[in-house]
């Protein structure tokens, strides 16, 4: 995830993309929901203060990590937690809208 955060920071703040809408797909939410039951996110991200074994709190924290990389407070980042397998219809709907 650290590499993903670095890449996102580069893209979201890149001069050429300053007027471009950004859609952030955070994939594999199903795996997060499984792993959070036996792993504490705080072990990997000490700034996480949410409750253990709480997938919703983990998703909120992860999303905030990405959102905080955006240096333009006026820019909206459209974010979606996904599970690519089995959610093709939802992904298609997001892209169409």
N, CA, C and O atoms as a printed pandas DataFrame, in Angstrom:
     atom_number atom_name residue_name chain_id  residue_number  x_coord  y_coord  z_coord
0              1         N          UNK        A               1    0.822   -1.183    0.000
1              2        CA          UNK        A               1    0.000    0.000    0.000
2              3         C          UNK        A               1    0.871    1.254    0.000
3              4         O          UNK        A               1    0.466    2.288   -0.531
4              5         N          UNK        A               2    2.049    1.174    0.583
5              6        CA          UNK        A               2    2.928    2.349    0.608
6              7         C          UNK        A               2    3.307    2.792   -0.802
7              8         O          UNK        A               2    3.344    3.989   -1.088
8              9         N          UNK        A               3    3.586    1.837   -1.676
9             10        CA          UNK        A               3    3.898    2.187   -3.075
10            11         C          UNK        A               3    2.693    2.827   -3.747
11            12         O          UNK        A               3    2.834    3.787   -4.505
12            13         N          UNK        A               4    1.529    2.304   -3.474
13            14        CA          UNK        A               4    0.303    2.852   -4.048
14            15         C          UNK        A               4    0.082    4.289   -3.585
15            16         O          UNK        A               4   -0.311    5.143   -4.380
16            17         N          UNK        A               5    0.330    4.558   -2.319
17            18        CA          UNK        A               5    0.187    5.918   -1.790
18            19         C          UNK        A               5    1.174    6.876   -2.455
19            20         O          UNK        A               5    0.815    8.000   -2.804
20            21         N          UNK        A               6    2.407    6.431   -2.627
21            22        CA          UNK        A               6    3.410    7.280   -3.291
22            23         C          UNK        A               6    3.008    7.588   -4.728
23            24         O          UNK        A               6    3.117    8.727   -5.182
24            25         N          UNK        A               7    2.549    6.578   -5.432
25            26        CA          UNK        A               7    2.124    6.775   -6.817
26            27         C          UNK        A               7    0.917    7.712   -6.884
27            28         O          UNK        A               7    0.860    8.597   -7.738
28            29         N          UNK        A               8   -0.035    7.515   -5.992
29            30        CA          UNK        A               8   -1.217    8.374   -5.984
30            31         C          UNK        A               8   -0.833    9.825   -5.699
31            32         O          UNK        A               8   -1.352   10.739   -6.340
32            33         N          UNK        A               9    0.062   10.041   -4.754
33            34        CA          UNK        A               9    0.497   11.411   -4.447
34            35         C          UNK        A               9    1.103   12.067   -5.677
35            36         O          UNK        A               9    0.844   13.240   -5.945
36            37         N          UNK        A              10    1.903   11.327   -6.423
37            38        CA          UNK        A              10    2.511   11.860   -7.641
38            39         C          UNK        A              10    1.439   12.227   -8.661
39            40         O          UNK        A              10    1.473   13.311   -9.243
40            41         N          UNK        A              11    0.508   11.338   -8.869
41            42        CA          UNK        A              11   -0.530   11.563   -9.884
42            43         C          UNK        A              11   -1.470   12.694   -9.488
43            44         O          UNK        A              11   -1.743   13.581  -10.296
44            45         N          UNK        A              12   -1.965   12.672   -8.262
45            46        CA          UNK        A              12   -2.973   13.649   -7.853
46            47         C          UNK        A              12   -2.415   15.072   -7.816
47            48         O          UNK        A              12   -3.168   16.036   -7.954
48            49         N          UNK        A              13   -1.115   15.208   -7.633
49            50        CA          UNK        A              13   -0.515   16.538   -7.555
50            51         C          UNK        A              13    0.292   16.909   -8.794
51            52         O          UNK        A              13    0.916   17.969   -8.834
52            53         N          UNK        A              14    0.281   16.056   -9.786
53            54        CA          UNK        A              14    1.026   16.308  -11.018
54            55         C          UNK        A              14    0.398   17.484  -11.760
55            56         O          UNK        A              14   -0.819   17.537  -11.938
56            57         N          UNK        A              15    1.218   18.407  -12.180
57            58        CA          UNK        A              15    0.754   19.647  -12.814
58            59         C          UNK        A              15   -0.219   19.388  -13.976
59            60         O          UNK        A              15   -1.236   20.071  -14.094
60            61         N          UNK        A              16    0.084   18.433  -14.807
61            62        CA          UNK        A              16   -0.764   18.149  -15.982
62            63         C          UNK        A              16   -2.166   17.666  -15.605
63            64         O          UNK        A              16   -3.089   17.763  -16.415
64            65         N          UNK        A              17   -2.332   17.156  -14.403
65            66        CA          UNK        A              17   -3.621   16.614  -13.982
66            67         C          UNK        A              17   -4.394   17.552  -13.058
67            68         O          UNK        A              17   -5.401   17.141  -12.483
68            69         N          UNK        A              18   -3.961   18.771  -12.904
69            70        CA          UNK        A              18   -4.592   19.684  -11.946
70            71         C          UNK        A              18   -6.055   19.993  -12.268
71            72         O          UNK        A              18   -6.832   20.301  -11.364
72            73         N          UNK        A              19   -6.431   19.916  -13.524
73            74        CA          UNK        A              19   -7.827   20.202  -13.884
74            75         C          UNK        A              19   -8.591   18.936  -14.273
75            76         O          UNK        A              19   -9.678   19.010  -14.847
76            77         N          UNK        A              20   -8.026   17.795  -13.962
77            78        CA          UNK        A              20   -8.622   16.513  -14.321
78            79         C          UNK        A              20   -9.334   15.902  -13.118
79            80         O          UNK        A              20   -8.832   15.964  -11.996
80            81         N          UNK        A              21  -10.484   15.321  -13.351
81            82        CA          UNK        A              21  -11.174   14.599  -12.279
82            83         C          UNK        A              21  -10.406   13.326  -11.960
83            84         O          UNK        A              21   -9.834   12.691  -12.846
84            85         N          UNK        A              22  -10.401   12.968  -10.700
85            86        CA          UNK        A              22   -9.701   11.763  -10.259
86            87         C          UNK        A              22  -10.726   10.806   -9.656
87            88         O          UNK        A              22  -11.518   11.186   -8.794
88            89         N          UNK        A              23  -10.697    9.568  -10.122
89            90        CA          UNK        A              23  -11.506    8.505   -9.533
90            91         C          UNK        A              23  -10.539    7.520   -8.902
91            92         O          UNK        A              23   -9.650    6.992   -9.571
92            93         N          UNK        A              24  -10.714    7.278   -7.630
93            94        CA          UNK        A              24   -9.847    6.379   -6.880
94            95         C          UNK        A              24  -10.616    5.096   -6.576
95            96         O          UNK        A              24  -11.589    5.109   -5.822
96            97         N          UNK        A              25  -10.173    4.002   -7.163
97            98        CA          UNK        A              25  -10.752    2.697   -6.870
98            99         C          UNK        A              25   -9.843    1.996   -5.871
99           100         O          UNK        A              25   -8.678    1.728   -6.164
100          101         N          UNK        A              26  -10.367    1.707   -4.720
101          102        CA          UNK        A              26   -9.629    0.954   -3.712
102          103         C          UNK        A              26  -10.186   -0.461   -3.755
103          104         O          UNK        A              26  -11.248   -0.753   -3.205
104          105         N          UNK        A              27   -9.444   -1.321   -4.418
105          106        CA          UNK        A              27   -9.912   -2.665   -4.726
106          107         C          UNK        A              27   -9.590   -3.640   -3.593
107          108         O          UNK        A              27   -8.826   -3.324   -2.681
108          109         N          UNK        A              28  -10.172   -4.800   -3.667
109          110        CA          UNK        A              28   -9.960   -5.917   -2.755
110          111         C          UNK        A              28  -10.536   -5.656   -1.366
111          112         O          UNK        A              28   -9.947   -6.048   -0.359
112          113         N          UNK        A              29  -11.680   -4.998   -1.319
113          114        CA          UNK        A              29  -12.312   -4.747   -0.021
114          115         C          UNK        A              29  -12.683   -6.058    0.669
115          116         O          UNK        A              29  -12.729   -6.123    1.897
116          117         N          UNK        A              30  -12.947   -7.093   -0.114
117          118        CA          UNK        A              30  -13.271   -8.398    0.465
118          119         C          UNK        A              30  -12.086   -8.972    1.231
119          120         O          UNK        A              30  -12.257   -9.578    2.290
120          121         N          UNK        A              31  -10.889   -8.780    0.695
121          122        CA          UNK        A              31   -9.685   -9.277    1.373
122          123         C          UNK        A              31   -9.433   -8.471    2.643
123          124         O          UNK        A              31   -9.058   -9.033    3.672
124          125         N          UNK        A              32   -9.637   -7.159    2.575
125          126        CA          UNK        A              32   -9.495   -6.322    3.768
126          127         C          UNK        A              32  -10.440   -6.806    4.861
127          128         O          UNK        A              32  -10.041   -6.931    6.019
128          129         N          UNK        A              33  -11.685   -7.076    4.498
129          130        CA          UNK        A              33  -12.674   -7.514    5.484
130          131         C          UNK        A              33  -12.306   -8.855    6.112
131          132         O          UNK        A              33  -12.626   -9.102    7.275
132          133         N          UNK        A              34  -11.641   -9.717    5.359
133          134        CA          UNK        A              34  -11.170  -10.997    5.903
134          135         C          UNK        A              34   -9.983  -10.788    6.826
135          136         O          UNK        A              34   -9.973  -11.263    7.961
136          137         N          UNK        A              35   -8.978  -10.069    6.325
137          138        CA          UNK        A              35   -7.726   -9.919    7.070
138          139         C          UNK        A              35   -7.878   -9.087    8.332
139          140         O          UNK        A              35   -7.149   -9.297    9.302
140          141         N          UNK        A              36   -8.815   -8.147    8.335
141          142        CA          UNK        A              36   -8.978   -7.284    9.505
142          143         C          UNK        A              36   -9.449   -8.092   10.715
143          144         O          UNK        A              36   -9.304   -7.646   11.853
144          145         N          UNK        A              37  -10.010   -9.276   10.474
145          146        CA          UNK        A              37  -10.487  -10.114   11.573
146          147         C          UNK        A              37   -9.352  -10.712   12.392
147          148         O          UNK        A              37   -9.542  -11.039   13.564
148          149         N          UNK        A              38   -8.172  -10.860   11.791
149          150        CA          UNK        A              38   -7.049  -11.437   12.532
150          151         C          UNK        A              38   -5.777  -10.594   12.475
151          152         O          UNK        A              38   -4.743  -11.015   12.993
152          153         N          UNK        A              39   -5.830   -9.431   11.868
153          154        CA          UNK        A              39   -4.690   -8.517   11.835
154          155         C          UNK        A              39   -5.137   -7.160   12.345
155          156         O          UNK        A              39   -6.266   -6.730   12.110
156          157         N          UNK        A              40   -4.236   -6.495   13.043
157          158        CA          UNK        A              40   -4.533   -5.151   13.519
158          159         C          UNK        A              40   -3.874   -4.151   12.577
159          160         O          UNK        A              40   -2.657   -4.182   12.395
160          161         N          UNK        A              41   -4.653   -3.280   11.986
161          162        CA          UNK        A              41   -4.129   -2.281   11.053
162          163         C          UNK        A              41   -3.073   -1.403   11.715
163          164         O          UNK        A              41   -2.164   -0.909   11.048
164          165         N          UNK        A              42   -3.192   -1.211   13.021
165          166        CA          UNK        A              42   -2.236   -0.384   13.762
166          167         C          UNK        A              42   -0.821   -0.973   13.716
167          168         O          UNK        A              42    0.154   -0.232   13.836
168          169         N          UNK        A              43   -0.699   -2.272   13.546
169          170        CA          UNK        A              43    0.623   -2.900   13.433
170          171         C          UNK        A              43    1.355   -2.426   12.179
171          172         O          UNK        A              43    2.585   -2.408   12.143
172          173         N          UNK        A              44    0.605   -2.046   11.165
173          174        CA          UNK        A              44    1.181   -1.612    9.893
174          175         C          UNK        A              44    1.140   -0.096    9.737
175          176         O          UNK        A              44    2.007    0.494    9.092
176          177         N          UNK        A              45    0.143    0.518   10.322
177          178        CA          UNK        A              45   -0.034    1.974   10.266
178          179         C          UNK        A              45   -0.291    2.466   11.690
179          180         O          UNK        A              45   -1.439    2.524   12.131
180          181         N          UNK        A              46    0.775    2.820   12.408
181          182        CA          UNK        A              46    0.640    3.213   13.818
182          183         C          UNK        A              46   -0.311    4.388   14.061
183          184         O          UNK        A              46   -0.795    4.558   15.180
184          185         N          UNK        A              47   -0.584    5.193   13.047
185          186        CA          UNK        A              47   -1.493    6.329   13.225
186          187         C          UNK        A              47   -2.967    5.908   13.252
187          188         O          UNK        A              47   -3.839    6.715   13.571
188          189         N          UNK        A              48   -3.234    4.665   12.924
189          190        CA          UNK        A              48   -4.612    4.173   12.971
190          191         C          UNK        A              48   -5.057    4.087   14.427
191          192         O          UNK        A              48   -4.416    3.419   15.238
192          193         N          UNK        A              49   -6.147    4.757   14.753
193          194        CA          UNK        A              49   -6.649    4.765   16.132
194          195         C          UNK        A              49   -8.018    4.103   16.258
195          196         O          UNK        A              49   -8.616    4.102   17.335
196          197         N          UNK        A              50   -8.506    3.548   15.170
197          198        CA          UNK        A              50   -9.819    2.913   15.202
198          199         C          UNK        A              50   -9.794    1.589   15.937
199          200         O          UNK        A              50   -8.731    1.083   16.297
200          201         N          UNK        A              51  -10.967    1.038   16.155
201          202        CA          UNK        A              51  -11.052   -0.245   16.853
202          203         C          UNK        A              51  -10.501   -1.392   16.006
203          204         O          UNK        A              51  -10.550   -1.366   14.776
204          205         N          UNK        A              52   -9.979   -2.392   16.701
205          206        CA          UNK        A              52   -9.496   -3.592   16.013
206          207         C          UNK        A              52  -10.677   -4.341   15.401
207          208         O          UNK        A              52  -11.802   -4.272   15.897
208          209         N          UNK        A              53  -10.402   -5.047   14.329
209          210        CA          UNK        A              53  -11.384   -5.901   13.656
210          211         C          UNK        A              53  -12.610   -5.125   13.165
211          212         O          UNK        A              53  -13.716   -5.665   13.133
212          213         N          UNK        A              54  -12.413   -3.878   12.789
213          214        CA          UNK        A              54  -13.507   -3.044   12.288
214          215         C          UNK        A              54  -13.179   -2.623   10.856
215          216         O          UNK        A              54  -12.410   -1.688   10.633
216          217         N          UNK        A              55  -13.770   -3.322    9.894
217          218        CA          UNK        A              55  -13.470   -3.062    8.480
218          219         C          UNK        A              55  -13.881   -1.655    8.071
219          220         O          UNK        A              55  -13.192   -1.021    7.271
220          221         N          UNK        A              56  -14.976   -1.164    8.599
221          222        CA          UNK        A              56  -15.437    0.179    8.253
222          223         C          UNK        A              56  -14.439    1.237    8.719
223          224         O          UNK        A              56  -14.123    2.160    7.968
224          225         N          UNK        A              57  -13.945    1.116    9.935
225          226        CA          UNK        A              57  -12.945    2.056   10.453
226          227         C          UNK        A              57  -11.657    1.959    9.646
227          228         O          UNK        A              57  -11.009    2.972    9.383
228          229         N          UNK        A              58  -11.284    0.749    9.255
229          230        CA          UNK        A              58  -10.077    0.562    8.444
230          231         C          UNK        A              58  -10.238    1.224    7.082
231          232         O          UNK        A              58   -9.323    1.898    6.610
232          233         N          UNK        A              59  -11.394    1.040    6.444
233          234        CA          UNK        A              59  -11.641    1.682    5.148
234          235         C          UNK        A              59  -11.596    3.202    5.267
235          236         O          UNK        A              59  -11.005    3.874    4.422
236          237         N          UNK        A              60  -12.210    3.738    6.302
237          238        CA          UNK        A              60  -12.207    5.190    6.507
238          239         C          UNK        A              60  -10.783    5.705    6.663
239          240         O          UNK        A              60  -10.424    6.722    6.070
240          241         N          UNK        A              61   -9.977    5.019    7.449
241          242        CA          UNK        A              61   -8.587    5.417    7.658
242          243         C          UNK        A              61   -7.793    5.359    6.358
243          244         O          UNK        A              61   -7.057    6.291    6.035
244          245         N          UNK        A              62   -7.941    4.278    5.620
245          246        CA          UNK        A              62   -7.210    4.113    4.358
246          247         C          UNK        A              62   -7.614    5.195    3.367
247          248         O          UNK        A              62   -6.755    5.790    2.717
248          249         N          UNK        A              63   -8.899    5.454    3.246
249          250        CA          UNK        A              63   -9.366    6.499    2.340
250          251         C          UNK        A              63   -8.791    7.857    2.734
251          252         O          UNK        A              63   -8.360    8.618    1.867
252          253         N          UNK        A              64   -8.777    8.168    4.016
253          254        CA          UNK        A              64   -8.221    9.449    4.478
254          255         C          UNK        A              64   -6.739    9.566    4.124
255          256         O          UNK        A              64   -6.261   10.652    3.796
256          257         N          UNK        A              65   -6.010    8.446    4.191
257          258        CA          UNK        A              65   -4.588    8.496    3.819
258          259         C          UNK        A              65   -4.437    8.980    2.383
259          260         O          UNK        A              65   -3.564    9.796    2.086
260          261         N          UNK        A              66   -5.279    8.480    1.500
261          262        CA          UNK        A              66   -5.229    8.908    0.097
262          263         C          UNK        A              66   -5.706   10.350   -0.049
263          264         O          UNK        A              66   -5.058   11.155   -0.717
264          265         N          UNK        A              67   -6.817   10.670    0.563
265          266        CA          UNK        A              67   -7.366   12.025    0.437
266          267         C          UNK        A              67   -6.394   13.083    0.950
267          268         O          UNK        A              67   -6.312   14.174    0.385
268          269         N          UNK        A              68   -5.671   12.775    1.998
269          270        CA          UNK        A              68   -4.732   13.737    2.574
270          271         C          UNK        A              68   -3.539   14.028    1.671
271          272         O          UNK        A              68   -2.822   15.002    1.900
272          273         N          UNK        A              69   -3.316   13.216    0.664
273          274        CA          UNK        A              69   -2.212   13.444   -0.273
274          275         C          UNK        A              69   -2.550   14.512   -1.300
275          276         O          UNK        A              69   -1.654   15.048   -1.953
276          277         N          UNK        A              70   -3.801   14.822   -1.449
277          278        CA          UNK        A              70   -4.257   15.834   -2.393
278          279         C          UNK        A              70   -3.970   17.217   -1.802
279          280         O          UNK        A              70   -4.499   17.556   -0.743
280          281         N          UNK        A              71   -3.148   18.008   -2.468
281          282        CA          UNK        A              71   -2.781   19.326   -1.940
282          283         C          UNK        A              71   -3.757   20.424   -2.341
283          284         O          UNK        A              71   -3.627   21.559   -1.883
284          285         N          UNK        A              72   -4.725   20.108   -3.183
285          286        CA          UNK        A              72   -5.708   21.102   -3.620
286          287         C          UNK        A              72   -7.019   20.878   -2.864
287          288         O          UNK        A              72   -7.756   19.945   -3.183
288          289         N          UNK        A              73   -7.320   21.715   -1.871
289          290        CA          UNK        A              73   -8.523   21.493   -1.064
290          291         C          UNK        A              73   -9.831   21.644   -1.843
291          292         O          UNK        A              73  -10.877   21.186   -1.384
292          293         N          UNK        A              74   -9.784   22.268   -2.993
293          294        CA          UNK        A              74  -10.991   22.461   -3.814
294          295         C          UNK        A              74  -11.290   21.243   -4.699
295          296         O          UNK        A              74  -12.402   21.094   -5.207
296          297         N          UNK        A              75  -10.313   20.399   -4.873
297          298        CA          UNK        A              75  -10.449   19.266   -5.789
298          299         C          UNK        A              75  -11.145   18.092   -5.109
299          300         O          UNK        A              75  -10.769   17.677   -4.012
300          301         N          UNK        A              76  -12.148   17.575   -5.770
301          302        CA          UNK        A              76  -12.876   16.416   -5.257
302          303         C          UNK        A              76  -12.264   15.154   -5.851
303          304         O          UNK        A              76  -12.014   15.077   -7.053
304          305         N          UNK        A              77  -12.029   14.178   -5.002
305          306        CA          UNK        A              77  -11.566   12.870   -5.462
306          307         C          UNK        A              77  -12.738   11.909   -5.273
307          308         O          UNK        A              77  -13.239   11.730   -4.163
308          309         N          UNK        A              78  -13.159   11.302   -6.363
309          310        CA          UNK        A              78  -14.275   10.358   -6.327
310          311         C          UNK        A              78  -13.713    8.989   -5.966
311          312         O          UNK        A              78  -12.924    8.425   -6.723
312          313         N          UNK        A              79  -14.104    8.460   -4.838
313          314        CA          UNK        A              79  -13.511    7.209   -4.367
314          315         C          UNK        A              79  -14.561    6.111   -4.240
315          316         O          UNK        A              79  -15.723    6.360   -3.920
316          317         N          UNK        A              80  -14.108    4.895   -4.502
317          318        CA          UNK        A              80  -14.983    3.720   -4.437
318          319         C          UNK        A              80  -14.181    2.536   -3.916
319          320         O          UNK        A              80  -13.111    2.227   -4.440
320          321         N          UNK        A              81  -14.693    1.877   -2.892
321          322        CA          UNK        A              81  -14.118    0.614   -2.441
322          323         C          UNK        A              81  -14.778   -0.484   -3.265
323          324         O          UNK        A              81  -16.003   -0.539   -3.377
324          325         N          UNK        A              82  -13.964   -1.346   -3.832
325          326        CA          UNK        A              82  -14.496   -2.355   -4.743
326          327         C          UNK        A              82  -13.930   -3.740   -4.456
327          328         O          UNK        A              82  -12.927   -3.913   -3.762
328          329         N          UNK        A              83  -14.615   -4.694   -5.017
329          330        CA          UNK        A              83  -14.145   -6.067   -5.104
330          331         C          UNK        A              83  -14.322   -6.413   -6.575
331          332         O          UNK        A              83  -15.429   -6.733   -7.008
332          333         N          UNK        A              84  -13.261   -6.351   -7.334
333          334        CA          UNK        A              84  -13.353   -6.435   -8.798
334          335         C          UNK        A              84  -14.059   -7.698   -9.268
335          336         O          UNK        A              84  -14.779   -7.666  -10.265
336          337         N          UNK        A              85  -13.867   -8.793   -8.577
337          338        CA          UNK        A              85  -14.562  -10.005   -8.988
338          339         C          UNK        A              85  -15.980   -9.942   -8.447
339          340         O          UNK        A              85  -16.190   -9.831   -7.239
340          341         N          UNK        A              86  -16.934  -10.012   -9.333
341          342        CA          UNK        A              86  -18.327   -9.987   -8.925
342          343         C          UNK        A              86  -18.948   -8.601   -8.881
343          344         O          UNK        A              86  -20.145   -8.478   -8.623
344          345         N          UNK        A              87  -18.172   -7.561   -9.125
345          346        CA          UNK        A              87  -18.721   -6.208   -9.086
346          347         C          UNK        A              87  -18.589   -5.507  -10.425
347          348         O          UNK        A              87  -18.559   -4.277  -10.482
348          349         N          UNK        A              88  -18.510   -6.262  -11.485
349          350        CA          UNK        A              88  -18.335   -5.664  -12.803
350          351         C          UNK        A              88  -19.460   -4.687  -13.118
351          352         O          UNK        A              88  -19.213   -3.612  -13.664
352          353         N          UNK        A              89  -20.676   -5.047  -12.784
353          354        CA          UNK        A              89  -21.809   -4.164  -13.064
354          355         C          UNK        A              89  -21.661   -2.843  -12.326
355          356         O          UNK        A              89  -21.909   -1.782  -12.899
356          357         N          UNK        A              90  -21.265   -2.895  -11.080
357          358        CA          UNK        A              90  -21.085   -1.661  -10.301
358          359         C          UNK        A              90  -19.967   -0.812  -10.891
359          360         O          UNK        A              90  -20.110    0.406  -11.004
360          361         N          UNK        A              91  -18.868   -1.434  -11.265
361          362        CA          UNK        A              91  -17.758   -0.696  -11.868
362          363         C          UNK        A              91  -18.190   -0.047  -13.177
363          364         O          UNK        A              91  -17.832    1.097  -13.456
364          365         N          UNK        A              92  -18.953   -0.774  -13.971
365          366        CA          UNK        A              92  -19.437   -0.209  -15.229
366          367         C          UNK        A              92  -20.339    0.987  -14.966
367          368         O          UNK        A              92  -20.286    1.979  -15.693
368          369         N          UNK        A              93  -21.161    0.901  -13.936
369          370        CA          UNK        A              93  -22.056    1.994  -13.599
370          371         C          UNK        A              93  -21.267    3.232  -13.148
371          372         O          UNK        A              93  -21.610    4.354  -13.522
372          373         N          UNK        A              94  -20.230    3.034  -12.361
373          374        CA          UNK        A              94  -19.403    4.148  -11.896
374          375         C          UNK        A              94  -18.736    4.839  -13.069
375          376         O          UNK        A              94  -18.713    6.068  -13.137
376          377         N          UNK        A              95  -18.196    4.065  -13.988
377          378        CA          UNK        A              95  -17.506    4.635  -15.143
378          379         C          UNK        A              95  -18.480    5.390  -16.042
379          380         O          UNK        A              95  -18.139    6.449  -16.569
380          381         N          UNK        A              96  -19.691    4.857  -16.224
381          382        CA          UNK        A              96  -20.685    5.526  -17.071
382          383         C          UNK        A              96  -21.128    6.854  -16.482
383          384         O          UNK        A              96  -21.398    7.799  -17.222
384          385         N          UNK        A              97  -21.206    6.937  -15.171
385          386        CA          UNK        A              97  -21.663    8.166  -14.511
386          387         C          UNK        A              97  -20.498    9.091  -14.333
387          388         O          UNK        A              97  -20.656   10.188  -13.797
